[in-house]
Amino acid sequence: MRRARLRTPGGVVSGRYKEGVVTTQDAEYVVGQDGELTYPCSPSALYCVGRNFAETLDQMNYERPDEPDFFIKPPASLVGHDDSIWYPDWTNELTYAGELVAVIGEQCHDIAVGDVPDVVDGYTIMNDVDALDQQGRTARKAFDTSGPLGPWVETDIDPHGIDMTTTINGEERQAANTELMLFDPHEIVAYLSRRFTLRPGDAIAFGSPANPGTIEPGDRIEITYEGIGTLSNTVATSENDA
């Protein structure tokens, strides 16, 4: 099942998504007519794991971590499917990275790896936008619109062995499978739960495959994960356009 959030003139509504319609307990909303999709969960934090694919480590000359290497994006970074990504005027090197994301379904702390499927509501997609020429991860990755998320949460999927691709203006830039992760999704969720109380709606991104690259104003980024769907966003030239 797919769960989505729709931004309408009356506010954001949540419900089941199917064939362009979001169905809530009270009504049906047609996407594009009654509103537009927005990010599919409302996290207190977006936990992001880096350096989780061996080919990425080789490409970026990173050392292999002994345990998951993570950082946090704030809720202010989030935008939804088809929303624009702001190209800040204080960077000259904006990059994309297509990532699988778990959405937590119930509050939990210090859970075992085997119990992770019980606390994860489903999976979605993130573009980990990075102003690579800035100093420190927070400056690079935590600004407005740096966390496109969506288009929906797929609740009926195993995150292991999923193919993914990222295209820029129709040209394939990334292609990989989640089996190539150094730490698998269940391990990462359990690891983070030992440090943080995870709350419903919190999101955990599992890192990018090789070939994260630069983007420019006007570029269209499409990130597809098998069994989930495609997250699409366009880079805007100014914050007012995002």
N, C-alpha and C positions, 0 to 999 in steps of 0.2 A: 504494500500500500504506500502511496505517496501522500505526504502531508505538506501543505504549503500555507504561506501567509500572503494575504492580498491587501494592498494599500488602496483603500477606497475613500471617497469624499467624506464618509462618516467615520473613518478610522481604519485601523488594521483588523482584519478578520482572519481566523485560522480554520482550516478544515481539510477534508480529503480532496486531493487533486486528481482529476481524471479527464483526459481529452479536453483540456482547456477550460474546465469548470472546477471551481472550489466550492465544495458542499460543506456547510456548517450545520449545526443542530437546527438552525432556524430558517436557512435560506440557501439558494444557489447563486453563485457569482460567476459571470463569464469574464475570463481574463481578457483584457484589452477593451472590454465594453464597460464593465462595472468597476474596474480597477486594474492595477498592475501588480505582478508578483514582487514581493520584497524579500529580504533575507528570511529564511524559513524557520528560524528560531531566535530567541531573544536572550543571548547568553550574558551571565554576569562577567564572564571573561572568555576570551578565545585563546586557548593554550596551543602553541605551535611548536612542533618538534622540527629541528633542523638536522642536517648532516645524517639523513637516514637512508640514503641510497649510495652504494659503493661507487658507482660511476660519477655521482655528483662530487664525492670526496676527491676523486682523481681529477676531475675537471677544475675544481676550485682550489686544489692543493690544500685541502683540509685534512687533519688527522682523524683517524677513526675513533669515535667516542667509546668509552667503556660503558656508558649508560646513556639513556636518552638525553639529548641536549635541547633544552626548551627555552622559550621566551613567551611573552604574553602580549597580545594585541587587545586594546580596549574596545568596548562596544561602539565607541564613536568612529572606529575605523570601518564599520560594516556598511556595505551597500548590497543591493540585491541583483538578481538576474536582470540584464538589460539596462541597469543603471550605468552611469558614466564613471570612469576613474579619472580623478583630477591629476593632471601633470603639474606638480608644484613648481613655482618659479625659482625655488632655492635648490633644485637638483638638476643635474645634466645627465643622470644615468638612472632611469627608471626601468625596473625589470619585472617580469612576470614569473610565476611558478605555479604549476597546476597540482593541487593537493587533495587527497581524500580526507574527509572530516567525519568524525563520530559526533553524534548529538546525544547528550546524556538525558535519560528519561526519568530518573529518580535520584533523590539526594543520596549520596554514598560517600564513604570514607574507608580507606585501607581495605580495598576489596582484593580478592584473589583473582589470578588470571582466568581461572575457570568460571568465575562468576560474572565476568565482564558482559557477556551477551544479555544477562538479566537486567543490567542497568543502562544499557545503550538503547535508545529509542530507534535509531537508524543512522543512515549515512548520507552525507551531502558532499559538495565540492567547494573548494576555496581557491582563489587566486591570491597567493601571498605576494602582494605588490611591495617592492623594495626600492627605496631611494639609495642605491648602492654606494654612492659617493659621500654619504653622510657618516658622522662618527657615532658608533654604537648602535645596537639593535633597536632601541626605542626610537631614536631619531630617524632611523632608516625605515622602520616597519610599522610604526604606530600612529601614523597621521590619518586624517580624514580620507575615506574612500580607499584605504590600503588593504581592505579585507572584503572584497566581493565574495558573497556566499550564496549558494543556491544550486539549482533553481527551487528545489524542494528537498524534503527528507524522505528517502526510501527506507521503509521499515523492514522489508523482507529481502535481506541480502547478506551474504557472508563476505566480509571484506578481504578475505584471502584469495589470491589468484585472479584479481580483477585487472583487465587491460585498461590502459588510459592513453589518451593523446591530447596534445595541445596544438592548436593551429593559430597562426597570426595571419589575418587577411587570407585565410584559406590554405596557407602553406604550413605543412606539418613541421613543428619544432621539437615536440617531445613525444616519445612513445615508450611505454614501459608496462610493467606488471607489478602489482603490489607484493608479489612473492619476492621481489628484489629488495624489499625493505630490510634494513639491518635489525630493527626491532619491529615486531609485528604489531598491529593495532591493539590487540588484547593486552600484550605486554605493556604498551605505552599507557593505556588507560589505567591499568593496575598500578603502574609506577607513579603516575601523577596523583592517584587517589591516596597514596601514602603521605603526600605532602599537602594536598588541598582537599577540602570538602567540596566535592563536585555537586552542582545543583542542577535541577531540571532546566534544560535549554542550553547549558554550557556546551561549548564546542571544542573539539580536540583535533587539530590538523596534524597529519603524519609525515609531513615533509615532501619535498619535490624530487622527482627523478632528474636525471641529467639534462643539460641544455636549457636551464633557465636563462633567458636572454633579455635584451633591451626592447623597449617599446617606445613609440612616438605618438604624438597627438594624431588622432584619426584612425589609429590601428584598432582592429577588431580582434579580440582574444576569445577563443572558444576552447573550453576545457571539457573533455568528455571522459567519464568513467563508466565502464561497462556495467549495465544493470541499474544505473542511477539516472544518467541523462547528460545534458550539456549546459554548462554555465557560460554565458556570453556577456561580454562587456566591451565598450568602446572607450578609448582614451580621449578625454576632453582637454581643450587647450587652457581652460581656466577653472577655478573653483566654482565660479558662478554657473558654468555649464555642466558641472558634475551633479 
